Amino acid sequence: MRANVALSDVAVATGGRSWSLARPISEPYIDLAPVTATSWVKRAIDLIVALAGLAVLLPLFAIVALAIKLDSAGPVFYGQMRAGKDGRPFQMLKFRSMQQNADSLKAGLQQLNEVSGPIFKIRCDPRVTRVGCFIRRFSLDELPQLLNVVRGEMSLVGPRPLPVAEAEQCKGWQRGRLRALPGITGLWQVSGRTEIPFHDMVQLDLQYIRNWSLGLDLEILLRTIPAVLTTKGAY
């Protein structure tokens, strides 16, 4: 069941720039409005590419699904509640890369967290399965998010959606990243992923939102290919 989150916006003119005061999740944030508003063209491209990708990648989906089932007990897909545009929660889909009870084990591993901010990441996470290690390394676990794009919950390019609990820990200006539809890839992914500190990740997200264009989306999509193949910052 999807939750409805109230959103109130107040425009404030400051120094020739447009500021927005919004209330995603539970706290207000202030950030700069984008230079160019996103258009229906972005949504049309998302839909066409996602549907085409699902059709072309269907054999790969079947292979990954079979490998997951043969490797460990549990479902093929894993759904996690993430904070979407304006903080509205949605279920983000992934191929399951961890053991079935991974969420219940997270609390006992908090002291091993290797990244800054509210994000939780461990380079050698003991919960990751053998197949999971491979599909995470090459970002194959993210492919089911093409379904989220078709459903309008995500875009091909945008800020990476955080789990709801982690998004709740973001403060002030950091919540400005919630004003855009989250993406499968973005500036953070093509700039080093987990090697980038959380503070810098948010700055990259805001930079993307303020300077969005179809050309920027295309550039990020093209840069995603070598970023995936080199596996930089992927774990």
N, CA, C and O of each residue as an XYZ file, in Angstrom:
940
protein
N       0.855     -1.197      0.000
C       0.000      0.000      0.000
C       0.887      1.241      0.000
O       1.812      1.339      0.806
N       0.616      2.182     -0.888
C       1.399      3.385     -0.972
C       0.867      4.446     -0.021
O      -0.344      4.624      0.109
N       1.775      5.143      0.637
C       1.369      6.194      1.565
C       1.342      7.526      0.843
O       2.180      7.783     -0.022
N       0.394      8.369      1.188
C       0.314      9.701      0.619
C       0.976     10.679      1.567
O       0.654     10.717      2.754
N       1.902     11.469      1.047
C       2.631     12.424      1.871
C       2.261     13.829      1.426
O       2.417     14.175      0.255
N       1.779     14.628      2.345
C       1.391     15.995      1.998
C       2.610     16.814      1.650
O       3.659     16.662      2.274
N       2.488     17.687      0.656
C       3.604     18.520      0.209
C       3.126     19.953      0.066
O       2.136     20.217     -0.615
N       3.822     20.871      0.702
C       3.481     22.280      0.561
C       4.692     23.021      0.061
O       5.795     22.816      0.569
N       4.513     23.888     -0.935
C       5.607     24.646     -1.526
C       5.370     26.139     -1.340
O       4.251     26.628     -1.496
N       6.439     26.852     -1.004
C       6.372     28.300     -0.891
C       7.537     28.864     -1.682
O       8.690     28.579     -1.360
N       7.267     29.654     -2.706
C       8.332     30.239     -3.514
C       8.822     31.509     -2.842
O       8.023     32.322     -2.379
N      10.140     31.680     -2.789
C      10.746     32.842     -2.164
C      11.780     33.417     -3.126
O      12.692     32.708     -3.550
N      11.647     34.676     -3.469
C      12.610     35.321     -4.359
C      13.781     35.831     -3.546
O      13.600     36.637     -2.634
N      14.988     35.368     -3.869
C      16.171     35.774     -3.123
C      17.317     35.967     -4.104
O      17.769     35.009     -4.730
N      17.779     37.181     -4.236
C      18.928     37.434     -5.085
C      18.735     37.005     -6.519
O      19.689     36.571     -7.164
N      17.536     37.113     -7.032
C      17.292     36.753     -8.417
C      17.099     35.275     -8.645
O      16.858     34.856     -9.777
N      17.198     34.459     -7.590
C      17.040     33.020     -7.714
C      15.720     32.581     -7.107
O      15.190     33.231     -6.204
N      15.204     31.491     -7.602
C      13.954     30.951     -7.076
C      14.255     29.858     -6.074
O      14.883     28.853     -6.406
N      13.803     30.057     -4.839
C      13.993     29.060     -3.794
C      12.660     28.379     -3.514
O      11.596     28.949     -3.754
N      12.730     27.164     -3.010
C      11.507     26.432     -2.711
C      11.584     25.875     -1.300
O      12.578     25.252     -0.925
N      10.544     26.098     -0.524
C      10.445     25.504      0.804
C       9.391     24.420      0.732
O       8.213     24.711      0.524
N       9.802     23.164      0.901
C       8.875     22.043      0.780
C       8.941     21.175      2.018
O       9.837     21.321      2.849
N       7.968     20.255      2.134
C       7.938     19.372      3.295
C       7.848     17.916      2.852
O       6.774     17.318      2.919
N       8.971     17.329      2.395
C       8.978     15.911      2.075
C       9.160     15.105      3.349
O       9.875     15.542      4.252
N       8.541     13.957      3.444
C       8.625     13.084      4.612
C       8.137     13.832      5.841
O       6.929     13.891      6.070
N       9.042     14.415      6.651
C       8.570     15.036      7.880
C       9.214     16.385      8.178
O       8.752     17.093      9.073
N      10.274     16.764      7.451
C      10.963     18.011      7.734
C      11.034     18.885      6.483
O      11.035     18.364      5.368
N      11.095     20.228      6.656
C      11.192     21.103      5.494
C      12.603     21.108      4.919
O      13.561     20.730      5.593
N      12.720     21.539      3.664
C      14.034     21.728      3.081
C      14.000     22.957      2.194
O      12.935     23.373      1.736
N      15.164     23.536      1.953
C      15.278     24.686      1.073
C      16.320     24.365      0.019
O      17.413     23.904      0.348
N      15.995     24.605     -1.251
C      16.970     24.375     -2.306
C      16.646     25.243     -3.499
O      15.615     25.915     -3.525
N      17.533     25.233     -4.498
C      17.339     26.026     -5.692
C      16.443     25.303     -6.679
O      16.555     24.088     -6.848
N      15.565     26.029     -7.325
C      14.709     25.441     -8.355
C      15.560     25.119     -9.582
O      16.561     25.792     -9.825
N      15.180     24.106    -10.358
C      15.947     23.761    -11.551
C      15.907     24.875    -12.582
O      14.922     25.607    -12.682
N      16.987     25.000    -13.350
C      17.047     26.027    -14.385
C      15.995     25.749    -15.451
O      15.310     26.670    -15.897
N      15.859     24.480    -15.867
C      14.882     24.081    -16.875
C      13.955     23.023    -16.296
O      14.424     22.001    -15.794
N      12.660     23.248    -16.359
C      11.707     22.267    -15.845
C      11.742     21.003    -16.704
O      11.836     21.083    -17.929
N      11.666     19.835    -16.055
C      11.628     18.583    -16.814
C      10.348     18.542    -17.643
O       9.319     19.077    -17.230
N      10.411     17.913    -18.802
C       9.285     17.916    -19.728
C       8.737     16.514    -19.932
O       9.283     15.525    -19.442
N       7.617     16.465    -20.684
C       6.996     15.189    -21.015
C       7.920     14.353    -21.885
O       7.766     13.134    -21.961
N       8.880     14.996    -22.544
C       9.811     14.262    -23.401
C      10.661     13.298    -22.560
O      10.935     12.175    -22.982
N      11.068     13.739    -21.387
C      11.853     12.879    -20.503
C      11.056     11.637    -20.127
O      11.585     10.525    -20.142
N       9.784     11.828    -19.789
C       8.930     10.691    -19.427
C       8.724      9.759    -20.614
O       8.727      8.538    -20.456
N       8.545     10.335    -21.809
C       8.357      9.517    -23.004
C       9.602      8.677    -23.292
O       9.498      7.497    -23.626
N      10.776      9.291    -23.160
C      12.031      8.560    -23.390
C      12.190      7.455    -22.347
O      12.571      6.332    -22.675
N      11.895      7.783    -21.090
C      11.963      6.780    -20.020
C      11.109      5.566    -20.368
O      11.561      4.425    -20.270
N       9.885      5.825    -20.770
C       8.936      4.744    -21.038
C       9.373      3.896    -22.232
O       9.329      2.667    -22.171
N       9.790      4.542    -23.304
C      10.209      3.809    -24.509
C      11.443      2.964    -24.231
O      11.485      1.786    -24.586
N      12.451      3.564    -23.594
C      13.698      2.848    -23.322
C      13.482      1.714    -22.331
O      14.042      0.630    -22.498
N      12.671      1.954    -21.294
C      12.419      0.927    -20.287
C      11.687     -0.271    -20.880
O      12.051     -1.416    -20.614
N      10.660     -0.013    -21.681
C       9.909     -1.105    -22.307
C      10.795     -1.883    -23.288
O      10.743     -3.112    -23.337
N      11.599     -1.166    -24.061
C      12.507     -1.826    -25.000
C      13.558     -2.629    -24.240
O      13.902     -3.744    -24.634
N      14.064     -2.060    -23.152
C      15.059     -2.755    -22.350
C      14.527     -4.034    -21.738
O      15.215     -5.055    -21.718
N      13.307     -3.981    -21.239
C      12.690     -5.175    -20.659
C      12.535     -6.278    -21.700
O      12.745     -7.454    -21.404
N      12.164     -5.893    -22.921
C      11.985     -6.881    -23.991
C      13.321     -7.501    -24.400
O      13.431     -8.718    -24.552
N      14.329     -6.654    -24.575
C      15.639     -7.132    -25.025
C      16.340     -7.950    -23.942
O      17.010     -8.938    -24.241
N      16.185     -7.537    -22.694
C      16.905     -8.171    -21.593
C      16.168     -9.354    -20.970
O      16.638     -9.924    -19.986
N      15.028     -9.725    -21.527
C      14.246    -10.828    -20.964
C      15.060    -12.109    -20.807
O      14.957    -12.745    -19.758
N      15.871    -12.530    -21.796
C      16.692    -13.738    -21.608
C      17.688    -13.590    -20.447
O      17.925    -14.544    -19.707
N      18.270    -12.386    -20.291
C      19.200    -12.156    -19.183
C      18.470    -12.224    -17.853
O      19.004    -12.756    -16.880
N      17.255    -11.690    -17.798
C      16.432    -11.775    -16.589
C      16.240    -13.244    -16.197
O      16.347    -13.602    -15.024
N      15.956    -14.086    -17.190
C      15.711    -15.507    -16.924
C      16.966    -16.191    -16.391
O      16.890    -17.013    -15.478
N      18.120    -15.851    -16.963
C      19.384    -16.455    -16.520
C      19.710    -16.042    -15.092
O      20.071    -16.880    -14.266
N      19.583    -14.751    -14.801
C      19.871    -14.263    -13.449
C      18.897    -14.867    -12.442
O      19.301    -15.252    -11.345
N      17.629    -14.953    -12.804
C      16.620    -15.529    -11.908
C      16.938    -16.981    -11.592
O      16.837    -17.402    -10.440
N      17.322    -17.753    -12.608
C      17.665    -19.157    -12.403
C      18.893    -19.290    -11.505
O      18.927    -20.141    -10.617
N      19.894    -18.453    -11.737
C      21.114    -18.498    -10.924
C      20.810    -18.192     -9.458
O      21.369    -18.826     -8.563
N      19.932    -17.229     -9.213
C      19.567    -16.864     -7.836
C      18.851    -18.029     -7.151
O      19.147    -18.342     -5.998
N      17.921    -18.666     -7.843
C      17.167    -19.779     -7.264
C      18.064    -20.969     -6.969
O      17.871    -21.645     -5.959
N      19.048    -21.242     -7.835
C      19.956    -22.375     -7.633
C      20.981    -22.101     -6.528
O      21.498    -23.030     -5.907
N      21.266    -20.835     -6.294
C      22.327    -20.469     -5.358
C      21.870    -20.407     -3.905
O      22.617    -20.794     -3.006
N      20.650    -19.924     -3.664
C      20.208    -19.741     -2.276
C      18.689    -19.772     -2.181
O      17.981    -19.548     -3.163
N      18.212    -20.053     -0.987
C      16.765    -20.096     -0.751
C      16.206    -18.683     -0.717
O      16.866    -17.745     -0.269
N      14.968    -18.550     -1.203
C      14.320    -17.256     -1.160
C      13.817    -16.831     -2.522
O      14.064    -17.513     -3.517
N      13.108    -15.702     -2.579
C      12.539    -15.215     -3.838
C      13.610    -14.680     -4.783
O      14.733    -14.391     -4.370
N      13.249    -14.556     -6.040
C      14.165    -14.002     -7.038
C      14.281    -12.489     -6.880
O      15.371    -11.930     -6.997
N      13.163    -11.835     -6.615
C      13.150    -10.377     -6.511
C      13.099     -9.929     -5.057
O      12.603    -10.637     -4.181
N      13.622     -8.741     -4.831
C      13.605     -8.136     -3.504
C      13.034     -6.732     -3.643
O      13.516     -5.937     -4.450
N      12.020     -6.433     -2.867
C      11.414     -5.110     -2.895
C      11.688     -4.367     -1.602
O      11.480     -4.910     -0.516
N      12.148     -3.137     -1.706
C      12.457     -2.340     -0.526
C      11.793     -0.979     -0.650
O      11.800     -0.377     -1.723
N      11.220     -0.491      0.444
C      10.582      0.813      0.429
C      11.636      1.912      0.372
O      12.509      2.002      1.235
N      11.538      2.733     -0.648
C      12.469      3.838     -0.858
C      11.711      5.157     -0.895
O      10.511      5.190     -1.165
N      12.423      6.240     -0.620
C      11.829      7.582     -0.668
C      11.894      8.099     -2.094
O      12.979      8.309     -2.635
N      10.734      8.304     -2.701
C      10.670      8.787     -4.070
C      10.556     10.292     -4.137
O      10.952     10.996     -3.209
N      10.011     10.787     -5.243
C       9.864     12.229     -5.427
C       9.008     12.824     -4.312
O       7.953     12.294     -3.966
N       9.490     13.940     -3.757
C       8.818     14.626     -2.656
C       8.689     13.749     -1.416
O       7.849     14.004     -0.554
N       9.524     12.715     -1.328
C       9.534     11.853     -0.152
C       8.474     10.782     -0.143
O       8.339     10.059      0.844
N       7.710     10.657     -1.225
C       6.650      9.648     -1.257
C       7.264      8.259     -1.374
O       8.032      8.011     -2.303
N       6.947      7.343     -0.454
C       7.548      6.001     -0.484
C       7.003      5.134     -1.616
O       5.828      5.221     -1.974
N       7.873      4.304     -2.169
C       7.477      3.339     -3.185
C       8.352      2.101     -3.030
O       9.412      2.164     -2.407
N       7.923      0.996     -3.583
C       8.687     -0.240     -3.479
C       9.639     -0.360     -4.674
O       9.207     -0.573     -5.807
N      10.938     -0.221     -4.401
C      11.940     -0.351     -5.452
C      12.334     -1.821     -5.601
O      12.591     -2.510     -4.614
N      12.375     -2.286     -6.848
C      12.649     -3.693     -7.129
C      14.114     -3.932     -7.463
O      14.763     -3.110     -8.111
N      14.621     -5.069     -7.011
C      15.974     -5.501     -7.342
C      15.973     -7.018     -7.459
O      15.085     -7.684     -6.925
N      16.962     -7.565     -8.152
C      17.199     -8.990     -8.034
C      17.785     -9.226     -6.642
O      18.660     -8.480     -6.203
N      17.311    -10.255     -5.950
C      17.807    -10.507     -4.595
C      19.277    -10.922     -4.655
O      19.638    -11.877     -5.341
N      20.112    -10.189     -3.928
C      21.545    -10.469     -3.908
C      22.046    -10.875     -2.530
O      23.231    -11.159     -2.351
N      21.135    -10.902     -1.553
C      21.510    -11.257     -0.181
C      20.682    -12.436      0.297
O      19.687    -12.814     -0.322
N      21.108    -13.001      1.399
C      20.345    -14.095      1.986
C      18.984    -13.589      2.428
O      18.790    -12.388      2.613
N      18.048    -14.500      2.595
C      16.647    -14.138      2.775
C      16.384    -13.277      4.008
O      15.484    -12.437      3.982
N      17.139    -13.460      5.076
C      16.910    -12.716      6.320
C      17.875    -11.542      6.475
O      18.187    -11.145      7.598
N      18.342    -10.990      5.376
C      19.360     -9.942      5.408
C      18.926     -8.718      6.213
O      19.726     -8.155      6.961
N      17.675     -8.304      6.069
C      17.214     -7.095      6.767
C      17.281     -7.243      8.280
O      17.611     -6.292      8.989
N      16.969     -8.435      8.773
C      16.982     -8.652     10.222
C      18.407     -8.685     10.782
O      18.598     -8.535     11.989
N      19.402     -8.877      9.922
C      20.803     -8.934     10.363
C      21.499     -7.579     10.300
O      22.613     -7.432     10.804
N      20.857     -6.594      9.689
C      21.500     -5.303      9.460
C      21.900     -4.604     10.755
O      22.983     -4.025     10.837
N      21.041     -4.652     11.760
C      21.319     -3.948     13.022
C      22.623     -4.416     13.652
O      23.354     -3.618     14.240
N      22.916     -5.706     13.530
C      24.135     -6.244     14.126
C      25.392     -5.931     13.352
O      26.493     -6.257     13.796
N      25.240     -5.289     12.176
C      26.401     -4.984     11.339
C      26.672     -3.486     11.223
O      27.576     -3.070     10.498
N      25.891     -2.679     11.936
C      26.003     -1.233     11.809
C      27.405     -0.719     12.093
O      27.852      0.245     11.471
N      28.103     -1.358     13.030
C      29.441     -0.880     13.401
C      30.459     -1.102     12.292
O      31.563     -0.561     12.349
N      30.100     -1.890     11.284
C      31.010     -2.168     10.166
C      30.769     -1.252      8.969
O      31.441     -1.380      7.946
N      29.817     -0.333      9.091
C      29.480      0.558      7.983
C      30.722      1.306      7.488
O      31.504      1.822      8.286
N      30.897      1.358      6.159
C      32.114      1.947      5.581
C      31.869      3.264      4.854
O      32.807      3.839      4.303
N      30.644      3.749      4.840
C      30.368      4.993      4.124
C      29.817      6.047      5.072
O      29.330      5.736      6.159
N      29.904      7.315      4.633
C      29.471      8.420      5.480
C      27.983      8.682      5.340
O      27.321      8.150      4.450
N      27.468      9.518      6.242
C      26.063      9.893      6.179
C      25.152      8.764      6.621
O      25.593      7.832      7.292
N      23.874      8.844      6.244
C      22.900      7.844      6.680
C      22.969      6.534      5.889
O      22.299      5.566      6.249
N      23.769      6.488      4.815
C      23.833      5.298      3.966
C      24.575      4.176      4.673
O      25.549      4.420      5.385
N      24.112      2.938      4.475
C      24.756      1.762      5.057
C      25.333      0.898      3.947
O      24.592      0.392      3.105
N      26.667      0.723      3.940
C      27.340     -0.107      2.943
C      28.557     -0.780      3.582
O      29.305     -0.159      4.337
N      28.736     -2.072      3.258
C      29.916     -2.819      3.694
C      30.543     -3.447      2.460
O      29.851     -4.106      1.683
N      31.839     -3.253      2.270
C      32.503     -3.775      1.083
C      32.384     -5.295      0.983
O      32.077     -5.829     -0.083
N      32.625     -5.986      2.092
C      32.510     -7.453      2.120
C      31.336     -7.833      3.017
O      31.529     -8.432      4.074
N      30.150     -7.495      2.607
C      28.950     -7.742      3.398
C      28.704     -9.251      3.502
O      28.511     -9.917      2.485
N      28.711     -9.787      4.718
C      28.540    -11.232      4.879
C      27.163    -11.745      4.476
O      26.969    -12.955      4.358
N      26.211    -10.853      4.266
C      24.859    -11.258      3.890
C      24.733    -11.534      2.392
O      23.763    -12.155      1.957
N      25.705    -11.079      1.600
C      25.636    -11.215      0.142
C      25.922    -12.653     -0.272
O      26.866    -13.271      0.220
N      25.113    -13.177     -1.166
C      25.294    -14.547     -1.656
C      26.372    -14.578     -2.741
O      26.868    -13.535     -3.167
N      26.729    -15.793     -3.183
C      27.749    -15.929     -4.228
C      27.281    -15.285     -5.535
O      28.018    -14.515     -6.151
N      26.064    -15.602     -5.952
C      25.519    -14.986     -7.156
C      25.317    -13.488     -6.928
O      25.535    -12.678     -7.828
N      24.903    -13.138     -5.728
C      24.691    -11.738     -5.397
C      25.943    -10.903     -5.550
O      25.877     -9.755     -5.989
N      27.076    -11.468     -5.194
C      28.349    -10.754     -5.315
C      28.612    -10.394     -6.775
O      29.075     -9.294     -7.075
N      28.318    -11.318     -7.673
C      28.559    -11.077     -9.101
C      27.585    -10.055     -9.666
O      27.999     -9.119    -10.349
N      26.300    -10.221     -9.392
C      25.325     -9.314     -9.998
C      25.420     -7.904     -9.417
O      25.097     -6.931    -10.099
N      25.861     -7.786     -8.165
C      26.062     -6.463     -7.580
C      27.285     -5.787     -8.198
O      27.286     -4.576     -8.423
N      28.311     -6.566     -8.468
C      29.549     -6.021     -9.034
C      29.290     -5.362    -10.383
O      29.875     -4.324    -10.692
N      28.415     -5.962    -11.186
C      28.118     -5.421    -12.509
C      26.733     -4.769    -12.580
O      26.196     -4.544    -13.664
N      26.164     -4.470    -11.400
C      24.884     -3.748    -11.291
C      23.719     -4.452    -11.967
O      22.723     -3.814    -12.306
N      23.832     -5.766    -12.167
C      22.727     -6.521    -12.760
C      21.534     -6.595    -11.822
O      20.400     -6.779    -12.265
N      21.786     -6.453    -10.530
C      20.691     -6.506     -9.557
C      19.740     -5.325     -9.701
O      18.614     -5.371     -9.206
N      20.184     -4.267    -10.376
C      19.353     -3.069    -10.525
C      18.389     -3.149    -11.713
O      17.488     -2.317    -11.818
N      18.553     -4.118    -12.601
C      17.765     -4.171    -13.833
C      16.242     -4.197    -13.619
O      15.517     -3.591    -14.408
N      15.733     -4.880    -12.576
C      14.274     -4.860    -12.380
C      13.686     -3.468    -12.160
O      12.470     -3.295    -12.235
N      14.528     -2.482    -11.890
C      14.025     -1.122    -11.702
C      13.493     -0.522    -12.997
O      12.875      0.543    -12.979
N      13.728     -1.196    -14.123
C      13.080     -0.785    -15.363
C      11.555     -0.859    -15.199
O      10.821     -0.084    -15.813
N      11.088     -1.801    -14.363
C       9.653     -1.892    -14.066
C       9.191     -0.679    -13.267
O       8.085     -0.181    -13.477
N      10.036     -0.199    -12.349
C       9.707      1.015    -11.604
C       9.615      2.214    -12.538
O       8.786      3.103    -12.341
N      10.473      2.233    -13.559
C      10.424      3.325    -14.540
C       9.114      3.272    -15.318
O       8.478      4.306    -15.523
N       8.702      2.086    -15.754
C       7.450      1.931    -16.486
C       6.270      2.395    -15.635
O       5.331      3.008    -16.142
N       6.327      2.095    -14.332
C       5.238      2.472    -13.423
C       5.259      3.949    -13.055
O       4.348      4.429    -12.382
N       6.293      4.680    -13.490
C       6.374      6.106    -13.224
C       6.932      6.451    -11.864
O       6.876      7.610    -11.454
N       7.473      5.471    -11.150
C       8.030      5.707     -9.823
C       9.483      6.141     -9.876
O       9.996      6.747     -8.936
N      10.147      5.825    -10.993
C      11.545      6.179    -11.178
C      11.753      6.665    -12.614
O      10.900      6.492    -13.484
N      12.914      7.276    -12.825
C      13.346      7.675    -14.159
C      14.626      6.905    -14.483
O      15.233      6.310    -13.593
N      15.033      6.914    -15.733
C      16.314      6.289    -16.070
C      17.452      7.026    -15.379
O      18.404      6.407    -14.904
N      17.349      8.358    -15.325
C      18.390      9.194    -14.721
C      17.782     10.074    -13.641
O      16.727     10.677    -13.840
N      18.454     10.143    -12.497
C      17.985     10.973    -11.393
C      18.729     10.636    -10.124
O      19.568      9.736    -10.134
N      18.456     11.321     -9.034
C      19.089     11.006     -7.754
C      18.748      9.583     -7.319
O      17.619      9.130     -7.506
N      19.701      8.890     -6.750
C      19.457      7.521     -6.303
C      18.529      7.535     -5.091
O      18.796      8.257     -4.130
N      17.430      6.744     -5.112
C      16.493      6.752     -3.979
C      17.068      6.025     -2.766
O      17.579      4.911     -2.886
N      16.982      6.651     -1.618
C      17.453      6.047     -0.373
C      16.323      5.263      0.279
O      15.152      5.592      0.096
N      16.668      4.221      1.044
C      15.638      3.578      1.860
C      14.949      4.629      2.731
O      15.580      5.601      3.147
N      13.668      4.439      3.003
C      12.899      5.442      3.742
C      13.560      5.788      5.073
O      13.623      6.959      5.446
N      14.055      4.778      5.793
C      14.681      5.026      7.098
C      15.926      5.897      6.963
O      16.194      6.730      7.829
N      16.691      5.714      5.882
C      17.892      6.518      5.664
C      17.531      7.921      5.198
O      18.179      8.892      5.586
N      16.491      8.033      4.362
C      16.044      9.346      3.900
C      15.543     10.197      5.065
O      15.697     11.418      5.058
N      14.944      9.550      6.062
C      14.454     10.274      7.240
C      15.596     10.920      8.019
O      15.374     11.884      8.752
N      16.817     10.400      7.868
C      17.968     10.931      8.596
C      18.608     12.121      7.886
O      19.454     12.800      8.467
N      18.217     12.384      6.639
C      18.748     13.531      5.914
C      18.222     14.813      6.545
O      17.069     14.878      6.972
N      19.062     15.817      6.599
C      18.696     17.055      7.262
C      18.746     18.242      6.302
O      19.569     18.277      5.388
N      17.861     19.210      6.518
C      17.907     20.488      5.830
C      18.080     20.392      4.328
O      17.276     19.778      3.627
N      19.158     21.018      3.845
C      19.396     21.144      2.412
C      19.539     19.799      1.717
O      19.314     19.705      0.510
N      19.912     18.749      2.458
C      20.086     17.433      1.847
C      18.775     16.895      1.274
O      18.778     16.086      0.346
N      17.660     17.352      1.835
C      16.360     16.866      1.380
C      15.951     17.487      0.041
O      14.939     17.097     -0.543
N      16.728     18.441     -0.437
C      16.455     19.021     -1.737
C      16.529     18.003     -2.858
O      15.913     18.193     -3.907
N      17.282     16.916     -2.653
C      17.405     15.877     -3.680
C      16.078     15.163     -3.912
O      15.910     14.477     -4.920
N      15.134     15.321     -2.982
C      13.842     14.652     -3.097
C      12.879     15.349     -4.047
O      11.783     14.849     -4.298
N      13.280     16.499     -4.577
C      12.359     17.226     -5.453
C      12.318     16.620     -6.850
O      11.453     16.985     -7.647
N      13.245     15.690     -7.171
C      13.283     15.064     -8.494
C      12.863     13.602     -8.416
O      12.993     12.962     -7.372
N      12.362     13.087     -9.520
C      12.056     11.665     -9.615
C      13.364     10.888     -9.511
O      14.306     11.198    -10.241
N      13.458      9.891     -8.633
C      14.715      9.145     -8.484
C      15.048      8.366     -9.740
O      14.168      8.063    -10.546
N      16.338      8.038     -9.906
C      16.769      7.374    -11.127
C      17.524      6.080    -10.882
O      17.997      5.811     -9.778
N      17.626      5.279    -11.950
C      18.440      4.056    -11.905
C      19.913      4.424    -11.901
O      20.722      3.783    -11.230
N      20.254      5.458    -12.652
C      21.626      5.954    -12.661
C      21.606      7.461    -12.494
O      20.551      8.086    -12.607
N      22.767      8.054    -12.225
C      22.845      9.488    -12.016
C      24.294      9.936    -11.938
O      25.211      9.148    -12.167
N      24.494     11.206    -11.612
C      25.855     11.737    -11.519
C      26.682     11.008    -10.473
O      27.884     10.810    -10.650
N      26.031     10.605     -9.374
C      26.751      9.881     -8.315
C      27.304      8.566     -8.836
O      28.463      8.241     -8.579
N      26.494      7.801     -9.567
C      26.920      6.498    -10.068
C      28.079      6.619    -11.050
O      28.979      5.780    -11.039
N      28.076      7.634    -11.891
C      29.131      7.750    -12.899
C      30.348      8.498    -12.374
O      31.327      8.680    -13.097
N      30.290      8.936    -11.107
C      31.414      9.676    -10.523
C      32.167      8.886     -9.466
O      33.082      9.414     -8.833
N      31.791      7.611     -9.264
C      32.516      6.796     -8.289
C      31.656      6.056     -7.304
O      32.171      5.260     -6.519
N      30.353      6.292     -7.315
C      29.409      5.592     -6.424
C      29.843      5.656     -4.972
O      30.000      6.751     -4.432
N      30.043      4.519     -4.324
C      30.302      4.509     -2.879
C      31.647      5.113     -2.502
O      31.926      5.287     -1.315
N      32.488      5.437     -3.481
C      33.743      6.125     -3.185
C      33.506      7.611     -2.949
O      34.394      8.324     -2.479
N      32.303      8.071     -3.278
C      31.940      9.482     -3.095
C      31.280      9.665     -1.735
O      30.299      8.980     -1.447
N      31.782     10.567     -0.885
C      31.132     10.822      0.415
C      29.685     11.276      0.241
O      29.326     11.855     -0.785
N      28.861     11.009      1.248
C      27.441     11.332      1.164
C      27.206     12.810      0.888
O      26.354     13.162      0.071
N      27.953     13.674      1.560
C      27.808     15.120      1.369
C      28.000     15.482     -0.103
O      27.230     16.269     -0.655
N      29.028     14.909     -0.741
C      29.295     15.188     -2.150
C      28.241     14.556     -3.056
O      27.916     15.102     -4.110
N      27.705     13.401     -2.643
C      26.650     12.754     -3.415
C      25.423     13.668     -3.506
O      24.827     13.817     -4.572
N      25.061     14.271     -2.384
C      23.908     15.168     -2.367
C      24.176     16.383     -3.250
O      23.291     16.836     -3.976
N      25.397     16.909     -3.186
C      25.739     18.054     -4.029
C      25.630     17.697     -5.509
O      25.166     18.512     -6.307
N      26.051     16.490     -5.883
C      25.920     16.043     -7.272
C      24.450     15.932     -7.669
O      24.074     16.294     -8.783
N      23.623     15.431     -6.756
C      22.190     15.317     -7.033
C      21.568     16.691     -7.265
O      20.789     16.875     -8.200
N      21.913     17.658     -6.409
C      21.368     19.007     -6.552
C      21.883     19.666     -7.825
O      21.157     20.411     -8.483
N      23.132     19.389     -8.168
C      23.688     19.909     -9.415
C      22.903     19.378    -10.612
O      22.615     20.114    -11.555
N      22.563     18.093    -10.560
C      21.775     17.499    -11.643
C      20.396     18.152    -11.742
O      19.941     18.497    -12.832
N      19.737     18.317    -10.594
C      18.388     18.882    -10.579
C      18.392     20.311    -11.115
O      17.527     20.684    -11.908
N      19.365     21.109    -10.680
C      19.416     22.512    -11.096
C      19.735     22.663    -12.576
O      19.276     23.609    -13.217
N      20.517     21.741    -13.124
C      21.010     21.887    -14.491
C      20.458     20.837    -15.445
O      21.068     20.548    -16.474
N      19.285     20.255    -15.102
C      18.748     19.172    -15.920
C      18.530     19.597    -17.362
O      18.090     20.712    -17.646
N      18.852     18.673    -18.269
C      18.526     18.816    -19.683
C      18.546     17.425    -20.286
O      19.112     16.504    -19.697
N      17.934     17.258    -21.455
C      17.971     15.963    -22.128
C      19.405     15.597    -22.497
O      19.778     14.425    -22.482
N      20.205     16.611    -22.829
C      21.608     16.364    -23.142
C      22.373     15.818    -21.950
O      23.212     14.928    -22.097
N      22.081     16.358    -20.751
C      22.744     15.871    -19.544
C      22.338     14.435    -19.256
O      23.176     13.619    -18.873
N      21.049     14.116    -19.438
C      20.589     12.735    -19.249
C      21.327     11.785    -20.188
O      21.757     10.707    -19.777
N      21.471     12.190    -21.449
C      22.155     11.350    -22.429
C      23.613     11.157    -22.043
O      24.144     10.051    -22.146
N      24.257     12.219    -21.602
C      25.658     12.122    -21.182
C      25.819     11.138    -20.025
O      26.739     10.321    -20.022
N      24.915     11.222    -19.038
C      24.988     10.332    -17.881
C      24.748      8.884    -18.292
O      25.434      7.982    -17.811
N      23.780      8.655    -19.177
C      23.512      7.292    -19.650
C      24.724      6.709    -20.358
O      25.057      5.540    -20.160
N      25.385      7.510    -21.180
C      26.574      7.029    -21.891
C      27.730      6.772    -20.925
O      28.483      5.815    -21.104
N      27.875      7.611    -19.912
C      28.949      7.430    -18.923
C      28.665      6.251    -17.996
O      29.579      5.718    -17.366
N      27.392      5.843    -17.912
C      27.037      4.712    -17.059
C      27.652      3.410    -17.572
O      28.013      2.542    -16.778
N      27.773      3.271    -18.892
C      28.295      2.030    -19.482
C      29.718      1.733    -18.999
O      29.951      0.649    -18.464
N      30.681      2.652    -19.164
C      32.027      2.358    -18.633
C      32.062      2.272    -17.111
O      32.868      1.531    -16.548
N      31.183      3.034    -16.439
C      31.144      2.977    -14.973
C      30.755      1.581    -14.500
O      31.315      1.078    -13.526
N      29.796      0.949    -15.186
C      29.371     -0.418    -14.841
C      30.453     -1.422    -15.182
O      30.742     -2.319    -14.390
N      31.053     -1.279    -16.355
C      32.057     -2.248    -16.812
C      33.333     -2.210    -15.955
O      33.972     -3.241    -15.746
N      33.694     -1.038    -15.468
C      34.902     -0.930    -14.636
C      34.615     -1.272    -13.175
O      35.545     -1.456    -12.390
N      33.336     -1.358    -12.806
C      32.866     -1.724    -11.467
C      33.422     -0.803    -10.376
O      33.508     -1.209     -9.217
N      33.798      0.422    -10.725
C      34.349      1.350     -9.736
C      33.306      1.694     -8.693
O      32.210      2.140     -9.034
N      33.634      1.494     -7.427
C      32.740      1.836     -6.320
C      31.549      0.919     -6.156
O      30.633      1.224     -5.392
N      31.548     -0.217     -6.870
C      30.402     -1.136     -6.794
C      30.669     -2.251     -5.789
O      31.611     -3.029     -5.939
N      29.818     -2.314     -4.758
C      29.859     -3.424     -3.805
C      28.606     -3.427     -2.955
O      28.448     -4.287     -2.089
